Amino acid sequence: MVKHIVFWNVRNDDDKESNMKEMKKRLTSLVGKIDGLYSAEVGFNFNPNGYDLALYSVFKDKEALDGYQVHPEHLKVKEFVHSVITDRCVVDFEF
């Protein structure tokens, strides 16, 4: 199995909170739509010294993660996410 963990900072404007909620809704909605994506959790960081939110997701294997990256449903979510973030950090690993 593969864990895919992503951290983002969201643009600091009047829509920040609603954009974060929308990111969570869209990202977690991908479970059940993409083969091999077992789970997706999104959390908002309360620590002021870190990223604004995190995605913690689990995939069947690396091939499933590769498929997720190019899946049309994920690409729609990615387009929105990239329109509201300022930076991103990612870690993928097998376990």
ZIDAZI-V325138 format. One record per residue. N is the residue number from 0. SS is DSSP state (~ for helix, > for strand, _ for the rest). NEAR is the number of other ideal C-beta (glycine too) atoms within 10 Angstrom. Layout:
# ZIDAZI-V325138
n=(N;N)
ss=(SS;SS)
near=(NEAR;NEAR)
This chain:
# ZIDAZI-V325138
n=(0;1;2;3;4;5;6;7;8;9;10;11;12;13;14;15;16;17;18;19;20;21;22;23;24;25;26;27;28;29;30;31;32;33;34;35;36;37;38;39;40;41;42;43;44;45;46;47;48;49;50;51;52;53;54;55;56;57;58;59;60;61;62;63;64;65;66;67;68;69;70;71;72;73;74;75;76;77;78;79;80;81;82;83;84;85;86;87;88;89;90;91;92;93;94)
ss=(_;>;>;>;>;>;>;>;>;>;_;_;_;_;_;~;~;~;~;~;~;~;~;~;~;~;~;~;_;_;_;_;_;_;_;_;>;>;>;>;>;>;>;>;_;_;_;_;_;_;_;_;>;>;>;>;>;>;>;_;_;~;~;~;~;~;~;~;~;~;_;~;~;~;~;~;~;~;~;~;~;~;~;~;>;>;>;>;>;>;>;>;>;>;_)
near=(14;20;15;20;14;18;16;22;16;20;12;9;8;7;12;14;11;10;20;19;13;15;22;17;11;17;21;16;12;17;14;9;13;18;12;18;22;12;11;20;13;19;10;13;15;6;6;5;5;11;16;20;21;16;20;13;23;19;24;14;12;15;12;20;21;13;17;22;11;8;19;8;14;19;11;12;19;14;9;14;20;10;9;17;18;10;10;13;11;10;9;13;10;10;6)
